[in-house]
Amino acid sequence: MKKWLFLGGAILSEVTGSLSLKAAIDHPAWYALMALGFAGAFVFLSLVLRAGLPLGVAYGIWGALGVALTALLSALLFGEPLTPIMGAGLLLIIGGVLCIELGRQRAEKARESAMHGQAR
């Protein structure tokens, strides 16, 4: 459970950094939060990896959900466009994340089954 909390922290930190970058265009003081957000994202990501989540899974989920949340929040906060085609792309991203996680779970079960078979 801890690895998922760390991954959530990495995603939220990265999204904060990205949104702050946009805000800093007009108000440079936001650059401080941008730097903290991006630094925090990598600290949390390293904690996720240390907690045992595979890099491909962690990075895939981090990147995909970061993109989706950034697109949604930039539409709400900055009035950036969010067209139906973009919405479909976001749904595809979320579907991809689900495929990655389901594939990871299946691989872990297969590995556990193989290990139990060898122990006999």
N, CA, C and O of each residue as an XYZ file, in Angstrom:
480
protein
N       0.829     -1.203      0.000
C       0.000      0.000      0.000
C       0.866      1.257      0.000
O       0.509      2.266     -0.608
N       2.009      1.186      0.688
C       2.875      2.350      0.786
C       3.374      2.793     -0.584
O       3.482      3.990     -0.853
N       3.682      1.816     -1.459
C       4.204      2.171     -2.778
C       3.171      2.950     -3.582
O       3.536      3.817     -4.376
N       1.888      2.656     -3.389
C       0.844      3.379     -4.119
C       0.671      4.790     -3.583
O       0.381      5.713     -4.345
N       0.844      4.963     -2.289
C       0.807      6.315     -1.721
C       1.984      7.139     -2.234
O       1.824      8.311     -2.576
N       3.157      6.530     -2.287
C       4.322      7.223     -2.841
C       4.098      7.576     -4.309
O       4.468      8.662     -4.754
N       3.496      6.662     -5.056
C       3.237      6.933     -6.467
C       2.237      8.076     -6.615
O       2.391      8.926     -7.492
N       1.228      8.099     -5.775
C       0.280      9.221     -5.776
C       0.980     10.536     -5.467
O       0.681     11.561     -6.079
N       1.914     10.507     -4.514
C       2.692     11.703     -4.202
C       3.539     12.152     -5.377
O       3.660     13.349     -5.635
N       4.131     11.192     -6.098
C       4.945     11.525     -7.267
C       4.089     12.168     -8.353
O       4.498     13.148     -8.975
N       2.909     11.616     -8.575
C       2.015     12.154     -9.608
C       1.552     13.555     -9.235
O       1.612     14.472    -10.054
N       1.091     13.721     -8.003
C       0.601     15.037     -7.582
C       1.711     16.079     -7.571
O       1.475     17.239     -7.908
N       2.923     15.676     -7.185
C       4.051     16.613     -7.193
C       4.400     17.040     -8.611
O       4.667     18.215     -8.860
N       4.399     16.090     -9.542
C       4.729     16.402    -10.937
C       3.671     17.298    -11.557
O       3.999     18.228    -12.293
N       2.410     17.028    -11.268
C       1.325     17.860    -11.793
C       1.427     19.270    -11.202
O       1.227     20.257    -11.910
N       1.732     19.362     -9.924
C       1.928     20.670     -9.293
C       3.056     21.434     -9.966
O       2.929     22.629    -10.236
N       4.162     20.745    -10.237
C       5.277     21.391    -10.924
C       4.896     21.876    -12.312
O       5.265     22.981    -12.712
N       4.163     21.056    -13.044
C       3.757     21.423    -14.401
C       2.796     22.606    -14.404
O       2.958     23.538    -15.192
N       1.806     22.572    -13.534
C       0.848     23.684    -13.464
C       1.525     24.965    -12.989
O       1.194     26.058    -13.450
N       2.468     24.826    -12.071
C       3.206     26.003    -11.586
C       4.069     26.604    -12.690
O       4.252     27.820    -12.740
N       4.596     25.771    -13.567
C       5.376     26.264    -14.697
C       4.515     27.161    -15.580
O       4.956     28.223    -16.018
N       3.298     26.731    -15.834
C       2.375     27.545    -16.627
C       2.053     28.845    -15.905
O       2.037     29.907    -16.527
N       1.795     28.778    -14.600
C       1.470     29.977    -13.823
C       2.652     30.943    -13.754
O       2.462     32.157    -13.675
N       3.863     30.405    -13.784
C       5.070     31.238    -13.655
C       5.311     32.102    -14.882
O       6.087     33.055    -14.814
N       4.668     31.794    -15.997
C       4.843     32.620    -17.188
C       4.434     34.055    -16.900
O       5.100     34.994    -17.336
N       3.341     34.227    -16.169
C       2.859     35.572    -15.830
C       3.295     36.044    -14.450
O       3.347     37.247    -14.193
N       3.608     35.107    -13.562
C       3.981     35.451    -12.187
C       5.192     34.607    -11.791
O       5.027     33.480    -11.325
N       6.407     35.135    -11.968
C       7.634     34.353    -11.762
C       7.794     33.725    -10.379
O       8.588     32.796    -10.234
N       7.086     34.185     -9.375
C       7.201     33.595     -8.045
C       6.782     32.118     -8.052
O       7.199     31.356     -7.179
N       5.975     31.715     -9.015
C       5.535     30.331     -9.115
C       6.673     29.380     -9.464
O       6.539     28.167     -9.300
N       7.804     29.926     -9.948
C       8.933     29.053    -10.273
C       9.432     28.280     -9.041
O       9.937     27.165     -9.169
N       9.288     28.873     -7.860
C       9.718     28.177     -6.635
C       8.883     26.911     -6.422
O       9.427     25.847     -6.127
N       7.565     27.031     -6.572
C       6.704     25.851     -6.409
C       6.950     24.847     -7.532
O       6.869     23.638     -7.317
N       7.246     25.344     -8.717
C       7.566     24.455     -9.830
C       8.779     23.595     -9.487
O       8.755     22.378     -9.671
N       9.828     24.223     -8.992
C      11.046     23.484     -8.647
C      10.775     22.466     -7.538
O      11.240     21.328     -7.609
N      10.031     22.872     -6.525
C       9.679     21.943     -5.441
C       8.830     20.785     -5.950
O       9.021     19.640     -5.540
N       7.899     21.084     -6.837
C       7.040     20.044     -7.380
C       7.822     19.000     -8.154
O       7.634     17.800     -7.954
N       8.709     19.459     -9.047
C       9.480     18.498     -9.840
C      10.489     17.738     -8.977
O      10.685     16.538     -9.170
N      11.120     18.415     -8.042
C      12.049     17.724     -7.148
C      11.302     16.688     -6.301
O      11.769     15.562     -6.131
N      10.145     17.078     -5.776
C       9.340     16.157     -4.980
C       8.900     14.946     -5.781
O       8.848     13.833     -5.257
N       8.581     15.159     -7.052
C       8.148     14.053     -7.904
C       9.239     12.993     -8.003
O       8.952     11.798     -7.928
N      10.481     13.421     -8.170
C      11.561     12.446     -8.298
C      11.913     11.795     -6.964
O      12.318     10.633     -6.929
N      11.763     12.528     -5.881
C      11.975     11.919     -4.562
C      10.925     10.828     -4.333
O      11.257      9.710     -3.937
N       9.664     11.161     -4.585
C       8.604     10.168     -4.416
C       8.789      8.986     -5.361
O       8.563      7.839     -4.974
N       9.200      9.261     -6.600
C       9.398      8.168     -7.546
C      10.507      7.229     -7.073
O      10.408      6.014     -7.240
N      11.553      7.788     -6.488
C      12.614      6.923     -5.968
C      12.107      6.084     -4.793
O      12.523      4.938     -4.626
N      11.219      6.644     -3.987
C      10.631      5.882     -2.880
C       9.733      4.759     -3.403
O       9.684      3.673     -2.826
N       9.025      5.033     -4.500
C       8.188      4.005     -5.122
C       9.052      2.826     -5.562
O       8.715      1.669     -5.313
N      10.164      3.134     -6.217
C      11.053      2.071     -6.696
C      11.679      1.317     -5.531
O      11.817      0.095     -5.579
N      12.053      2.038     -4.495
C      12.623      1.397     -3.308
C      11.598      0.496     -2.625
O      11.959     -0.509     -2.014
N      10.304      0.861     -2.732
C       9.235      0.056     -2.131
C       8.924     -1.197     -2.956
O       8.161     -2.056     -2.515
N       9.514     -1.302     -4.153
C       9.400     -2.538     -4.909
C       8.546     -2.513     -6.159
O       8.405     -3.547     -6.811
N       7.971     -1.380     -6.522
C       7.200     -1.331     -7.759
C       8.165     -1.297     -8.931
O       9.099     -0.495     -8.924
N       7.972     -2.142     -9.942
C       8.894     -2.160    -11.082
C       8.933     -0.810    -11.808
O       7.923     -0.112    -11.886
N      10.087     -0.456    -12.328
C      10.289      0.833    -12.992
C       9.312      1.044    -14.140
O       8.724      2.119    -14.252
N       9.127      0.045    -14.993
C       8.234      0.204    -16.136
C       6.808      0.502    -15.721
O       6.130      1.313    -16.352
N       6.356     -0.138    -14.677
C       4.998      0.088    -14.170
C       4.912      1.463    -13.516
O       4.006      2.241    -13.813
N       5.854      1.757    -12.630
C       5.831      3.042    -11.917
C       5.918      4.212    -12.884
O       5.147      5.167    -12.783
N       6.857      4.138    -13.822
C       7.056      5.248    -14.752
C       5.863      5.376    -15.688
O       5.441      6.488    -16.004
N       5.317      4.255    -16.132
C       4.161      4.299    -17.020
C       2.955      4.952    -16.358
O       2.308      5.818    -16.947
N       2.659      4.538    -15.147
C       1.521      5.102    -14.429
C       1.780      6.562    -14.082
O       0.895      7.404    -14.237
N       2.980      6.864    -13.616
C       3.345      8.236    -13.253
C       3.196      9.161    -14.457
O       2.579     10.222    -14.363
N       3.756      8.757    -15.566
C       3.697      9.598    -16.757
C       2.291      9.752    -17.298
O       1.859     10.861    -17.614
N       1.576      8.644    -17.407
C       0.243      8.678    -18.005
C      -0.748      9.469    -17.151
O      -1.469     10.324    -17.665
N      -0.782      9.188    -15.866
C      -1.717      9.913    -15.011
C      -1.301     11.367    -14.839
O      -2.152     12.241    -14.673
N       0.003     11.632    -14.879
C       0.470     13.014    -14.838
C      -0.014     13.806    -16.038
O      -0.457     14.946    -15.898
N       0.069     13.205    -17.219
C      -0.418     13.857    -18.440
C      -1.918     14.099    -18.355
O      -2.393     15.195    -18.653
N      -2.664     13.073    -17.948
C      -4.119     13.195    -17.890
C      -4.549     14.272    -16.890
O      -5.375     15.125    -17.214
N      -3.995     14.234    -15.685
C      -4.363     15.237    -14.681
C      -3.937     16.642    -15.087
O      -4.673     17.605    -14.870
N      -2.758     16.759    -15.672
C      -2.294     18.076    -16.105
C      -3.215     18.644    -17.183
O      -3.544     19.830    -17.150
N      -3.629     17.822    -18.123
C      -4.531     18.288    -19.181
C      -5.881     18.726    -18.603
O      -6.411     19.773    -18.974
N      -6.424     17.924    -17.700
C      -7.714     18.264    -17.102
C      -7.628     19.538    -16.259
O      -8.472     20.427    -16.372
N      -6.607     19.614    -15.421
C      -6.489     20.771    -14.532
C      -6.097     22.040    -15.284
O      -6.511     23.133    -14.898
N      -5.314     21.915    -16.342
C      -4.964     23.120    -17.110
C      -6.192     23.654    -17.841
O      -6.303     24.860    -18.062
N      -7.113     22.770    -18.217
C      -8.372     23.227    -18.815
C      -9.202     23.984    -17.773
O      -9.788     25.025    -18.073
N      -9.246     23.454    -16.552
C     -10.030     24.101    -15.495
C      -9.392     25.394    -14.993
O     -10.075     26.402    -14.810
N      -8.077     25.357    -14.773
C      -7.400     26.504    -14.161
C      -7.007     27.604    -15.150
O      -7.042     28.789    -14.820
N      -6.636     27.200    -16.354
C      -6.101     28.168    -17.308
C      -6.973     28.349    -18.541
O      -6.623     29.110    -19.442
N      -8.097     27.659    -18.586
C      -8.995     27.795    -19.722
C      -8.436     27.224    -21.017
O      -8.859     27.617    -22.104
N      -7.486     26.298    -20.907
C      -6.939     25.681    -22.110
C      -7.974     24.736    -22.713
O      -8.819     24.205    -21.993
N      -7.914     24.523    -24.024
C      -8.938     23.693    -24.667
C      -8.861     22.230    -24.241
O      -7.786     21.689    -23.983
N     -10.020     21.618    -24.176
C     -10.130     20.179    -23.934
C     -11.248     19.687    -24.849
O     -12.423     19.706    -24.482
N     -10.869     19.254    -26.024
C     -11.828     18.845    -27.048
C     -12.245     17.392    -26.841
O     -11.609     16.662    -26.081
N     -13.312     16.973    -27.515
C     -13.709     15.564    -27.424
C     -12.592     14.600    -27.851
O     -12.435     13.537    -27.252
N     -11.836     14.957    -28.858
C     -10.729     14.087    -29.277
C      -9.679     14.008    -28.177
O      -9.126     12.937    -27.926
N      -9.402     15.119    -27.523
C      -8.459     15.105    -26.402
C      -9.004     14.255    -25.265
O      -8.254     13.518    -24.624
N     -10.311     14.352    -25.011
C     -10.935     13.530    -23.978
C     -10.805     12.050    -24.304
O     -10.550     11.233    -23.419
N     -10.981     11.707    -25.576
C     -10.801     10.311    -25.990
C      -9.357      9.871    -25.761
O      -9.110      8.745    -25.329
N      -8.410     10.754    -26.048
C      -7.004     10.437    -25.801
C      -6.746     10.200    -24.325
O      -6.001      9.290    -23.962
N      -7.356     11.011    -23.470
C      -7.198     10.817    -22.024
C      -7.780      9.472    -21.589
O      -7.201      8.791    -20.742
N      -8.912      9.090    -22.159
C      -9.482      7.775    -21.843
C      -8.561      6.650    -22.300
O      -8.431      5.634    -21.617
N      -7.923      6.828    -23.451
C      -6.966      5.823    -23.917
C      -5.765      5.730    -22.980
O      -5.260      4.638    -22.720
N      -5.307      6.876    -22.474
C      -4.202      6.880    -21.512
C      -4.593      6.093    -20.264
O      -3.828      5.257    -19.785
N      -5.774      6.363    -19.748
C      -6.245      5.665    -18.550
C      -6.374      4.169    -18.828
O      -6.022      3.347    -17.983
N      -6.875      3.819    -20.006
C      -6.958      2.413    -20.387
C      -5.579      1.772    -20.456
O      -5.402      0.623    -20.050
N      -4.615      2.506    -20.965
C      -3.244      1.994    -21.020
C      -2.675      1.745    -19.638
O      -1.996      0.744    -19.409
N      -2.950      2.652    -18.722
C      -2.492      2.483    -17.340
C      -3.115      1.228    -16.730
O      -2.437      0.464    -16.044
N      -4.398      1.020    -16.981
C      -5.056     -0.184    -16.458
C      -4.431     -1.445    -17.044
O      -4.234     -2.430    -16.332
N      -4.118     -1.417    -18.338
C      -3.474     -2.581    -18.964
C      -2.111     -2.861    -18.335
O      -1.764     -4.018    -18.098
N      -1.349     -1.821    -18.067
C      -0.033     -1.992    -17.445
C      -0.182     -2.631    -16.065
O       0.539     -3.572    -15.734
N      -1.101     -2.131    -15.274
C      -1.278     -2.659    -13.920
C      -1.815     -4.082    -13.942
O      -1.353     -4.926    -13.174
N      -2.773     -4.361    -14.801
C      -3.307     -5.723    -14.885
C      -2.241     -6.696    -15.380
O      -2.172     -7.834    -14.916
N      -1.419     -6.255    -16.309
C      -0.317     -7.093    -16.784
C       0.697     -7.368    -15.692
O       1.225     -8.476    -15.599
N       0.975     -6.369    -14.863
C       1.913     -6.550    -13.752
C       1.364     -7.566    -12.761
O       2.088     -8.445    -12.293
N       0.083     -7.440    -12.446
C      -0.526     -8.377    -11.496
C      -0.491     -9.802    -12.039
O      -0.215    -10.747    -11.301
N      -0.767     -9.947    -13.310
C      -0.753    -11.281    -13.920
C       0.652    -11.872    -13.912
O       0.829    -13.059    -13.636
N       1.646    -11.046    -14.212
C       3.034    -11.520    -14.207
C       3.456    -11.946    -12.801
O       4.157    -12.945    -12.643
N       3.037    -11.199    -11.783
C       3.378    -11.564    -10.406
C       2.742    -12.899    -10.016
O       3.381    -13.729     -9.368
N       1.492    -13.103    -10.407
C       0.819    -14.366    -10.097
C       1.511    -15.530    -10.797
O       1.688    -16.597    -10.208
N       1.900    -15.327    -12.047
C       2.591    -16.395    -12.786
C       3.935    -16.705    -12.139
O       4.322    -17.870    -12.038
N       4.645    -15.675    -11.702
C       5.929    -15.885    -11.041
C       5.753    -16.629     -9.723
O       6.525    -17.535     -9.410
N       4.747    -16.250     -8.957
C       4.482    -16.927     -7.680
C       4.122    -18.391     -7.911
O       4.566    -19.267     -7.169
N       3.312    -18.658     -8.945
C       2.935    -20.032     -9.262
C       4.168    -20.848     -9.650
O       4.311    -22.000     -9.241
N       5.036    -20.256    -10.426
C       6.252    -20.954    -10.853
C       7.162    -21.229     -9.656
O       7.777    -22.292     -9.575
N       7.247    -20.285     -8.737
C       8.090    -20.465     -7.556
C       7.525    -21.559     -6.658
O       8.280    -22.351     -6.094
N       6.209    -21.609     -6.522
C       5.598    -22.656     -5.704
C       5.762    -24.009     -6.348
O       5.916    -25.009     -5.647
N       5.734    -24.068     -7.680
C       5.934    -25.327     -8.390
C       7.347    -25.851     -8.244
O       7.551    -27.063     -8.179
N       8.336    -24.957     -8.191
C       9.728    -25.363     -8.040
C      10.051    -25.785     -6.619
O      10.976    -26.566     -6.396
N       9.297    -25.274     -5.661
C       9.566    -25.594     -4.258
C       9.132    -27.019     -3.903
O       9.558    -27.553     -2.879
N       8.320    -27.617     -4.706
C       7.821    -28.976     -4.395
C       8.824    -30.014     -4.707
O       8.566    -31.201     -4.506
